[in-house]
Amino acid sequence: MDSYAYLPPDFEHSLECDGSATLVVFERRYKFLGTYVTEHITGSTENQPLLETPGEAFQLRKLLPVSLPYDFNIHVSAVCF
């Protein structure tokens, strides 16, 4: 399974796994922007639309919304041959 989660600042959470798994964690200091609020996001990378990458030998997907509260993004790519 290729799931992901975005956890906003001060979001209480825990993780549990019944089998073997690989976990990758990206942490970034969050700077609050006035009244903008980020939401907890979970999903599967396979459900995210492919972005156009003309002439490239990879597929690219964005995992976070493209909006001001999310002042960065996480991308996943897969090489296609």
Contacts in CASP RR format, 6 or more apart in sequence:
PFRMAT RR
TARGET T0000
AUTHOR 0000-0000-0000
METHOD contacts of the structure
MODEL  1
MDSYAYLPPDFEHSLECDGSATLVVFERRYKFLGTYVTEHITGSTENQPL
LETPGEAFQLRKLLPVSLPYDFNIHVSAVCF
1 44 0 8 1.000
2 44 0 8 1.000
2 45 0 8 1.000
2 46 0 8 1.000
3 42 0 8 1.000
3 43 0 8 1.000
3 44 0 8 1.000
3 45 0 8 1.000
4 42 0 8 1.000
4 43 0 8 1.000
4 44 0 8 1.000
4 45 0 8 1.000
4 63 0 8 1.000
4 74 0 8 1.000
5 40 0 8 1.000
5 41 0 8 1.000
5 42 0 8 1.000
5 43 0 8 1.000
6 38 0 8 1.000
6 40 0 8 1.000
6 41 0 8 1.000
6 42 0 8 1.000
6 63 0 8 1.000
6 64 0 8 1.000
6 70 0 8 1.000
6 74 0 8 1.000
7 13 0 8 1.000
7 40 0 8 1.000
8 30 0 8 1.000
8 37 0 8 1.000
8 38 0 8 1.000
8 39 0 8 1.000
8 40 0 8 1.000
9 30 0 8 1.000
9 32 0 8 1.000
9 38 0 8 1.000
11 40 0 8 1.000
15 23 0 8 1.000
26 74 0 8 1.000
28 72 0 8 1.000
30 38 0 8 1.000
31 71 0 8 1.000
33 68 0 8 1.000
33 69 0 8 1.000
33 71 0 8 1.000
36 68 0 8 1.000
36 69 0 8 1.000
37 69 0 8 1.000
38 69 0 8 1.000
38 70 0 8 1.000
41 63 0 8 1.000
41 64 0 8 1.000
41 65 0 8 1.000
45 61 0 8 1.000
45 63 0 8 1.000
45 76 0 8 1.000
48 61 0 8 1.000
48 62 0 8 1.000
48 63 0 8 1.000
49 61 0 8 1.000
50 59 0 8 1.000
50 60 0 8 1.000
50 61 0 8 1.000
51 60 0 8 1.000
51 61 0 8 1.000
51 62 0 8 1.000
53 59 0 8 1.000
53 60 0 8 1.000
57 79 0 8 1.000
57 80 0 8 1.000
57 81 0 8 1.000
58 77 0 8 1.000
58 78 0 8 1.000
58 79 0 8 1.000
58 80 0 8 1.000
59 77 0 8 1.000
59 78 0 8 1.000
59 80 0 8 1.000
60 75 0 8 1.000
60 76 0 8 1.000
60 77 0 8 1.000
61 75 0 8 1.000
61 76 0 8 1.000
61 77 0 8 1.000
62 73 0 8 1.000
62 74 0 8 1.000
62 75 0 8 1.000
63 73 0 8 1.000
63 74 0 8 1.000
63 75 0 8 1.000
63 76 0 8 1.000
64 70 0 8 1.000
64 72 0 8 1.000
64 73 0 8 1.000
64 74 0 8 1.000
66 73 0 8 1.000
END
